[in-house]
Amino acid sequence: MSNKDPKVEAVEAIYAALKSLDAQSRSEVVSSVFALLGMSAPVLPAQPATQAQPQEPAIAPAVEPAQSAHRGRPKGLTEVVNERQPGTNAQRITLFAYWREKHEGIPRFAREDLKTYFGKAHLSPPRNYDRDFTTAVHRGWLHEDGAQSYVTSKGIEAVEANFEGERSYSGRSRKPKKPGKKAAGKKNSRRARRQAK
């Protein structure tokens, strides 16, 4: 004979019989045992809560991905360009290297690899791409090493700060000409010729 308490043995036997069953089957077996023993089943009021538990997680993920799907969606290159507002081609090239690393997972590139991103961003390619790429390298935003080039930490900081404090235009600053200034110059030269005669 066993020295164990019969209650403990009963619990162990019931546990061993039920542990391989799913929650719904366990509930049905326990309800049947109570019915066979002619007892009211105290498990039944808890059964809806037990059944509701698997349903609640099933409902929650259905709602959460719908909410987080919008927030977790990857950004397009045009969207990032509009957010960061690079004002020069060197800044744009740096932004392309940044986007390529952060959104495409490709941290290394060759000089020509970034040129195609102007088209992807719906921007006109620069007239002198090599000069603009070299400017980004001289600014310390890119490190050029053939096909192993990469955006530097300074470049990442510049992009994430929206190139704050950097020049935001391309080309020379031209002062608008005053209307009629050329005509006035011609008049003055005519006067000078008349006076010389």
C-alpha positions as CSV (number, residue, x, y, z in Angstrom):
1,M,0.0,0.0,0.0
2,S,1.1,3.5,-0.7
3,N,1.7,5.9,2.2
4,K,0.4,8.9,0.0
5,D,-2.7,10.7,0.8
6,P,-5.6,9.4,-1.4
7,K,-6.4,13.0,-2.3
8,V,-2.9,13.6,-3.6
9,E,-3.0,10.4,-5.6
10,A,-6.3,11.4,-7.1
11,V,-5.0,14.8,-8.1
12,E,-1.9,13.3,-9.6
13,A,-3.9,10.8,-11.6
14,I,-6.3,13.5,-12.8
15,Y,-3.4,15.7,-13.7
16,A,-1.6,12.9,-15.6
17,A,-4.8,12.2,-17.5
18,L,-5.6,15.8,-18.4
19,K,-2.2,17.4,-19.1
20,S,-2.0,16.2,-22.7
21,L,-5.4,17.6,-23.6
22,D,-6.2,21.1,-24.8
23,A,-8.2,23.5,-22.5
24,Q,-11.5,22.8,-24.2
25,S,-11.1,19.0,-23.8
26,R,-10.0,19.3,-20.2
27,S,-13.1,21.3,-19.4
28,E,-15.4,18.7,-21.1
29,V,-13.7,15.8,-19.2
30,V,-14.0,17.6,-15.9
31,S,-17.6,18.4,-16.5
32,S,-18.3,14.8,-17.4
33,V,-16.6,13.6,-14.2
34,F,-18.7,15.9,-12.1
35,A,-21.9,14.7,-13.9
36,L,-20.9,11.0,-13.3
37,L,-20.3,11.7,-9.7
38,G,-23.6,13.5,-9.4
39,M,-21.9,16.7,-8.3
40,S,-22.5,20.3,-9.4
41,A,-19.6,21.4,-11.4
42,P,-18.0,24.6,-10.0
43,V,-15.7,24.6,-13.0
44,L,-18.6,25.5,-15.3
45,P,-18.9,29.2,-14.2
46,A,-15.2,29.5,-14.8
47,Q,-15.5,27.8,-18.2
48,P,-16.7,30.9,-20.1
49,A,-13.7,32.8,-18.6
50,T,-11.4,29.9,-19.7
51,Q,-12.9,30.0,-23.2
52,A,-12.8,33.7,-23.3
53,Q,-9.1,33.8,-22.6
54,P,-8.1,32.2,-25.9
55,Q,-10.5,34.5,-27.7
56,E,-9.2,37.7,-26.2
57,P,-5.7,37.2,-27.5
58,A,-7.1,36.3,-30.9
59,I,-9.1,39.5,-31.0
60,A,-6.3,41.7,-29.6
61,P,-3.7,40.9,-32.3
62,A,-6.3,41.4,-35.0
63,V,-6.7,45.0,-33.8
64,E,-3.1,45.7,-32.9
65,P,-1.6,44.9,-36.3
66,A,-4.2,47.1,-38.0
67,Q,-3.1,50.0,-35.7
68,S,0.6,49.3,-35.8
69,A,0.7,48.3,-39.5
70,H,0.3,52.0,-40.4
71,R,3.0,53.1,-38.0
72,G,5.4,50.2,-38.8
73,R,5.2,50.5,-42.5
74,P,8.5,51.3,-44.3
75,K,8.9,54.8,-45.6
76,G,9.4,55.4,-49.3
77,L,12.4,57.4,-50.5
78,T,10.3,60.3,-51.8
79,E,8.6,60.5,-48.3
80,V,12.0,60.6,-46.6
81,V,13.3,63.3,-49.0
82,N,10.2,65.4,-48.3
83,E,10.7,65.0,-44.6
84,R,14.4,65.7,-44.5
85,Q,14.4,68.5,-47.1
86,P,17.9,68.2,-48.4
87,G,18.7,71.4,-50.3
88,T,21.9,70.5,-52.3
89,N,22.8,67.5,-54.4
90,A,25.6,66.6,-51.9
91,Q,22.9,66.5,-49.2
92,R,20.6,64.4,-51.3
93,I,23.4,61.9,-52.1
94,T,24.1,61.6,-48.4
95,L,20.4,61.1,-47.7
96,F,20.3,58.3,-50.3
97,A,23.2,56.6,-48.6
98,Y,21.4,57.0,-45.2
99,W,18.1,55.7,-46.6
100,R,19.8,52.8,-48.4
101,E,21.4,51.7,-45.1
102,K,18.4,52.3,-42.8
103,H,15.5,51.2,-45.0
104,E,17.1,48.8,-47.5
105,G,19.7,47.3,-45.1
106,I,22.6,47.9,-47.5
107,P,25.2,50.0,-45.7
108,R,28.0,49.7,-48.4
109,F,27.9,51.2,-51.8
110,A,30.0,52.3,-54.8
111,R,29.9,55.9,-56.0
112,E,27.6,55.1,-59.0
113,D,25.2,53.1,-56.8
114,L,23.7,56.3,-55.3
115,K,23.2,58.0,-58.7
116,T,20.1,55.9,-59.5
117,Y,18.3,57.1,-56.3
118,F,17.6,60.5,-57.9
119,G,15.3,58.7,-60.3
120,K,13.8,56.7,-57.5
121,A,13.1,59.9,-55.6
122,H,11.6,61.5,-58.7
123,L,14.4,64.1,-58.8
124,S,16.4,65.3,-61.7
125,P,19.9,63.9,-61.7
126,P,22.6,66.5,-61.1
127,R,24.6,67.8,-64.0
128,N,27.9,67.1,-62.2
129,Y,27.2,64.0,-60.0
130,D,30.9,63.3,-59.4
131,R,31.5,66.9,-58.0
132,D,28.4,66.6,-55.7
133,F,29.5,63.2,-54.5
134,T,33.0,64.5,-53.8
135,T,31.4,67.5,-51.9
136,A,29.6,65.0,-49.6
137,V,32.9,63.2,-49.0
138,H,34.7,66.5,-48.3
139,R,32.0,67.5,-45.8
140,G,32.6,64.3,-44.0
141,W,29.2,62.8,-44.6
142,L,30.4,59.9,-46.7
143,H,33.5,57.8,-46.6
144,E,34.6,56.8,-50.1
145,D,36.4,53.4,-50.4
146,G,35.4,52.0,-53.8
147,A,32.5,49.5,-53.5
148,Q,32.9,49.7,-49.7
149,S,31.9,53.3,-49.3
150,Y,29.5,54.2,-46.5
151,V,27.7,57.0,-44.8
152,T,29.6,58.3,-41.8
153,S,28.3,59.0,-38.3
154,K,28.6,62.7,-39.1
155,G,26.5,62.1,-42.3
156,I,23.8,60.2,-40.3
157,E,23.7,63.1,-37.8
158,A,23.4,65.6,-40.6
159,V,20.5,63.7,-42.2
160,E,18.7,63.2,-38.9
161,A,19.1,66.9,-38.1
162,N,17.6,67.7,-41.5
163,F,21.0,69.3,-42.5
164,E,20.4,72.1,-39.9
165,G,22.9,74.9,-40.3
166,E,24.0,73.6,-43.7
167,R,23.6,75.5,-47.0
168,S,20.1,74.7,-48.4
169,Y,20.5,75.6,-52.1
170,S,22.5,74.6,-55.1
171,G,24.4,76.8,-57.5
172,R,25.5,80.4,-57.1
173,S,23.4,83.1,-55.6
174,R,22.5,85.5,-58.3
175,K,21.2,89.0,-57.5
176,P,18.1,89.9,-59.6
177,K,19.0,92.5,-62.2
178,K,17.3,95.8,-62.0
179,P,15.1,96.5,-65.0
180,G,16.5,99.0,-67.5
181,K,20.0,98.9,-66.0
182,K,21.5,97.5,-69.3
183,A,19.6,100.1,-71.3
184,A,21.0,102.9,-69.0
185,G,24.5,101.5,-69.4
186,K,24.1,101.8,-73.2
187,K,22.9,105.4,-72.9
188,N,25.9,106.3,-70.7
189,S,28.3,104.8,-73.2
190,R,26.7,106.7,-76.0
191,R,27.0,110.0,-74.1
192,A,30.7,109.2,-73.4
193,R,31.3,108.7,-77.1
194,R,29.5,111.9,-78.1
195,Q,31.4,113.9,-75.5
196,A,34.7,112.4,-76.8
197,K,33.9,113.7,-80.3
